[in-house]
Amino acid sequence: MVKVPTGARVTVDLWSKNKGKGMVKYHADTMFLVRGESDFPLEKGVPAIVVESHENFVRIIPLDDYTRILGKNLTGINIEALSKVIYEYLKKHIDHTGGMVSVDDMLVMLKKTSIAMEIKRKHLLKAAGAGKYQVQLYEHGGIMFLALSEQECTTDQATILELAKGRDYLGMVEIRAVTGWKDARIVRVMDFLVERNACRKSSTYKDGMRFYFTP
């Protein structure tokens, strides 16, 4: 009889994807074969992590880029590691999203990974501002976003300044039509430009907000 330690690395051996069950290899002083189960689709030869252990039986999750978020002994969420994963995701998709993703959309994505059972919305909120990674919380229209700092979103700022060339002002409708951006993204970059005195904002017009640019 053998009991594999929780947190140990194992290798999937014979496995039934339909049943989510099979055998895994565990190497200690010698090699053991134990029964395993998982909620994730696995294939023979892939590495996995033991999250629950009994004699001759383990529950496992795939060993992937998200497993590092699990805290010591797989007992919780490492908030700084989670912040790093969010930061890397935002950087990777910055051209498409402007360095923003809603908290709820990020949670849905992480619920499809190996940490699905552990990750909660509260962890994402806590990860903003954690450690050295510049992830911020930004609220717009009642929706909470995770976002890169404005200083890292220079492409969006350059896009707006290029669009403003030769114009006295830009309106929300025009920016939306040309860029295809969502309002939260537009408002965030425009507010940043207003703060930097690149333009001023006026909301006194029937067609909505206008941004007047400094010559």
C-alpha positions, 0 to 999 in steps of 0.5 A: 500500500502506498499513499502519495503526498499531497502536492507530489508530481505524478505522471499520467499512465493508462487513462480513460478520458470519458471516465476521468479515471486511470493510473498514475506513476509516482516516483519515490525510492521506487516507482509506484502505480496508483489509481487516479481521478481528475475533473480535467481531460488528461492523456498518457505521459502528461505531468500532474499534481496530487491535490487529494491523497488516500491509500493507493488513490489520488485526485490530480490536476494537470501541471500547467502555467496556472498551478503556480498560483496555488499556495504552499501545500496547495492549500490556497491561492498565492496572491502575488503569483496570481497578480503575475498571471493577470499581468502577463495576460493583460500584456499579451492582449494589450493591443486587443483590449487596451490592457483591460479585462473585467474581473468577471471575464478573468474569473470565467477564464481561470475557471477553465484552468487547473485552479478552477476549484480554488479561484474566487472573485475575491482573489482577483480583487486582492491581486490588484496592487499585489507585489511588483506587478502593476495591475490596477482596479478600474470601475466603469458603468458598475463593472470592475476591471483589472487593468495595466497602469496607464503608463503601460498603455501608450499605444492607445494614447498614441492612437487617440493623439493621431486621430486628433491631428487636424481636429479641434475635438473628438467625440465619444461616438467618433472614437468608438466608430473609428477604433471599435473600442468599448466605452470603458477603454475609451473613457480610461485613456481619455481621462488619462490624457485630460490628466496630462493636459493633452486635452480638456473634457466637456459634457455640455453637448447633446451628442455626448462628451467631447474632448478638445485638444491643445494645439 
